[in-house]
């Protein structure tokens, strides 16, 4: 029977090892998370864009990792182009007002995002809509720039999204259309063009908005000749002025604070971590068993002090010696004050009453009444049952308030 159990254990270990080997050799899955972080080399990171901009704007480029409001407040003389790219860019009322004021002074605000806040759209008289492909199996969107010097012979395709954002309402009197997006239909070969990149003057500056932020990602730039489209968009940035590249409004993290990221991001360290966890689990299962007989429970001796005290009290009460019972309760009460409230009871003056009241959550009047009543009982030769009950009630209420139960 024991040998049969060992065979099962060996088979289980070999099976587990084989599964782990298959998992270790499995090709690494592609991370399609749209982070738009400059340091990320995943498809929807912007490592390639950051590298290109570092080369093209080596003298004027500046990375900004703080909120735009804070940056503009600390750098009032900053000028040039403020560049934002993310899946969704929402500034907030105060930050947007600061950016618009900065743009109106002769600067350029460049924002690439699939959605924009209502305040910005209302300011520019724009409205964003969504364009859906009728081909659900393989959606196909084509992007092009309208400028004669930038318009390519062939359009730039993108097949990873099932919808494309565009500007469905454009103030053509004040807004210049820079780029277009189109999609095809299975039943209709004609294509309707939709504006997805616009350029609008604002004060003495300009605002450039693009609803296709993936045009600046690693996947799009490195695919076919799409880099020409991205370069055409970047040509609207004045290279002679400063370029402020935002690294704050990003969907992904530019750095990781958890040390576990180091283990889980490295294939060898990740599996070493998993093996350590499995080993610890096996140790708990097999070595965590008892190796000796259970120790019998020995009940502690019961505390008979309370029963003895009740017996003595009953004896005093039956003999009609309430005076002695009252004196004992007063003595024990004074001992309680000395041992729990750390006050001496030899001198009972007004200073003593004030200190005791402060430490016991009572008023000075309540303390004086209690001690006057105890002094009265001490002077009497006889104590009635009602007086004894009243003394007991006052002392118990005092202790309960000290303990916070009243």
Protein Blocks (a to p, Z undefined) as FASTA:
>chain_A
ZZmmmmmmmmmmmmmmmmmmmmmmpccdddfbdfkpakbcbfklcklmmmmmmmmmmmlg
ccdfbdfklmmmmmmmbgcjdddddfbdcebjmlmmmmmmmmmnopacddddfbdcfklm
mmnopacdddddfblklgcdddddfbfklmcfbdcddfkbcbdcddfbdcfklpccfbdc
ddddfklmbdcdddfbdcddehjbccdddfblklmgmklmmgojllmmmmmmmmmpcfkb
ccdddfkbcfbdfbdfbfklmmmmpmklmmmmmmmmmmmmmmmmmmmpcfbdcddddddd
ddfklmmmmmmmmmmmmnopaklmmmmmmmmmmmmmmmmnopafkbccfklmmmmmmmno
pafklmmmmmmmmmmmmmpmbdcfklmmmmmmmmmmmmmmmnopZZ
